[in-house]
Each structure stands twice: as structure tokens, then as C-alpha cells.
Amino acid sequence: SEAFIQAECVSIMVTLAENHPNEVQLLTDGLEGLKMLVLQSPQIGDAVADAGGLQFALDCASLHPAQPLVQEGSAGLVAVLAGRSAAGAEAAVHAGAVQALLAAIESFPAQENLHEQVLRALASCAKRHVAEHVASIGGLSVTINLMELHEESPSVQEAGIQALRSWTQAGLGTSVVDAGGLTAVLSAMAQHEQCEPLQEVGVDMLTCLVKRSPEHVSLVSTSGGIEAVQQARYNFPGSAVIQDAGARGLYNLVSRQNWAHAPPPGGGKRDSVTSKLYDRRQTSPNLSASMSALSAPGVGFGSSSGRDGLVKSDRGSAA
């Protein structure tokens, strides 16, 4: 039962904190174990939270500021506890979790695994009413800096995009763009084209940005957002997240701009997304070759033939 799990969690944390406060490996294992418990189910997550899991994580980080594994374990537990709900995020922020995360980065400026967990924790904390506060005390700028530092790590890039998406979902799209977030997302998607989790969150991030911050549609478009979504949809035709979010993103990108509707060559029928993208090729050299593959009647972004033809055209041009 939840009560039993909560009692067991309390026992674990009390035992570690009171009897083995200097046993780094035990504390690290305890933090990881609690994290795994939270991930098992919402009910177990509630039990760990009610047992004081958040404070335990922060106490471990405070007790061992010079131990990167403890800092990493603490950040990981904060990430899953804060990520449970908006209330969980607010509790973490009010408890000083963000300051602890930023302090860990300052102490360990080159620890990739730690930085990934910190980014995941920031993504969990940057929600609703507290998102702006998390950004203002350094969370947003740190996210961009870590993505630049670890540009070759797909897992760090994915975690960074998750954090940027959280701020965007909270209505801070302008702040994300101004901080260099759009550039960071597009760069990560271009460098890690075959990383499905990264592409999923990248496409979702771009879709969220153009939906919640329509003033940035033109910038996303001219910066290569359409091409990035197209490539992700081609590379991962079996990903429902990429296909669905990508379709919404493309629709928002084209429907929010006043592009002319020139009849497609050959008189073939296309959906609204394909038609408007076809019109835009006049102003986008990179898109022109891609769209030529869609001139056959009945071919569109909703079909596998559209995806195949699209990229074959790109590769053929490159050859």
C-alpha cells in the first residue's frame, strides 16, 4: 500500500541521513533507488514525496558539495519529483532546488552526466507560475550555456531542449528566443539527426513555439525550422510524436503567414500544408528542391510516398 511504501521510504532516508551521512556510495545508491521508485507509478511518487524525498535530495547535495555523484543523484531525484505536477515543481522551487542545481554546475563545470541531470531538473521545475522565476535566477542562461558546452552529446541536448520547451509552454517563448534557444534547438536537431528522442522533443518544441508565440513564426521559418521538421518526419516515419507534432508545426508555420496560393504545377491536389509550403519555395532556395518531389498528383505530407519523394529529391540534388 501507499502507506507502507511511504513508511519504507522514510526508513531508508532516516537510516542514511542519521547513520551514514558520510557514506557517499550509500547516499548515491539511496538517491538512485528513490528516483526509480518515483518512476514506477504516480502513487509511489506521491509516497516518496510525502515521505520527504525532496528535502532528502537537497540535504544530500548540501552535505556533500564536493561529491559529483551525490550532486548528480540529488538532481535526478529532484527532476522526477518536480516533474510529477505543477505543484511538485512549485514545491521544488520554493525549497531552493534551483539554487542547489546552479551551485552544482558551478562546482563541477565539466561533468556531463551531472549537467544532463541538472537540465532535466530545470525542465521539471520550469512550469507555470514559477517558470519565469526559474529563468530569471539563471536557469535559462545556464541551459543555453550547457547545450553549447556539450554540443556533441545527444542526451544533454535532449535534456536542454526539454527545459527550453518547459519555458515555452509556460509562455516565455520570447525569452527563450532572445536567449538563443531557437538557435540551440535547430543546431542540436541538425547535429543529431538520427537521435529519435532528441528529434521528438525538438519537433515538439518548435511546434509549441510557433503555437504559443506566433510572433516568432517568421523567424522559425527563415531560420530553418520547416526544413528541420521535414527531415525529422522523414527520418522517423514510425514516430507518432514526430509525425503528429510535425504536422501541427508545419501547419502553424504556414497558416500564420500571408503567403500567396499559386496553383501547384501539374494541377495535382495537395493538402493545405503542402500547398503553402510549395508556394514558399519562391523565397527559400533550400526548400525549393525539396518541394519539387511533391508535384505529383495526390502526394502530400500525410503519406509515406510524400516523405520518400521529398528526401530522395534532396539527396538527388546534393548528388
Secondary structure, 3 states (H helix, E strand, C coil): CHHHHHHHHHHHHHHHHHHCCCCHHHHHHHHHHHHHHHHHCHHHHHHHHHCCHHHHHHHHHHHCCCCHHHHHHHHHHHHHHHCCCHHHHHHHHHCCHHHHHHHHHHHCCCCHHHHHHHHHHHHHHCCHHHHHHHHHHHHHHHHHHHHHHCCCCHHHHHHHHHHHHHHHHCCCHHHHHHCCHHHHHHHHHHHCCCCHHHHHHHHHHHHHHHHHCHHHHHHHHHCCHHHHHHHHHHHCCCCHHHHHHHHHHHHHHHHCCCCCCCCCHHHCCCCHHHHHHHHHHHHCHHHHHHHHCCCCCCCCCCCHHHHHHHHHHHHHHHC
